[in-house]
Structure formats: structure tokens, C-alpha cells
């Protein structure tokens, strides 16, 4: 049962990371209102990449 829960948590984290990567510009315009949106966009893309890696690691170590 714990394996299934960890698998679902890993998949959700991966999905959030991928959404952050692809929709970073839209999320930046919607959530932040400061001048330099390029830095915020690259920050969200890096954060999304880290989320995706964390999700993959959860799934990887859950399977073994």
C-alpha cells in the first residue's frame, strides 16, 4: 500500500514540475508583477526541473 502511495506522490510531483517548466512564462505573468520576468521565468523552470528530478528519485527508490 505504501508503494502505491509513494508512486502516486512521485507522479504528482513530476506532473507539477513539468507544468512549471512549460508554463513558466504564463505563471510568472499571473503570479508576479515585478519588472524582470525573465529571471522569474528561468527560476520557475529550474524549480520545475528540480521537482521533476525529485519525483523521479521517489519513484526510482520506491521500485527497488
Secondary structure, 3 states (H helix, E strand, C coil): CHHHHHHHHHHHHHHHHHHHHHCHHHHHHHHCCCCCHHHHHHHHHHHHHHHHHHHHHHHHHHHC
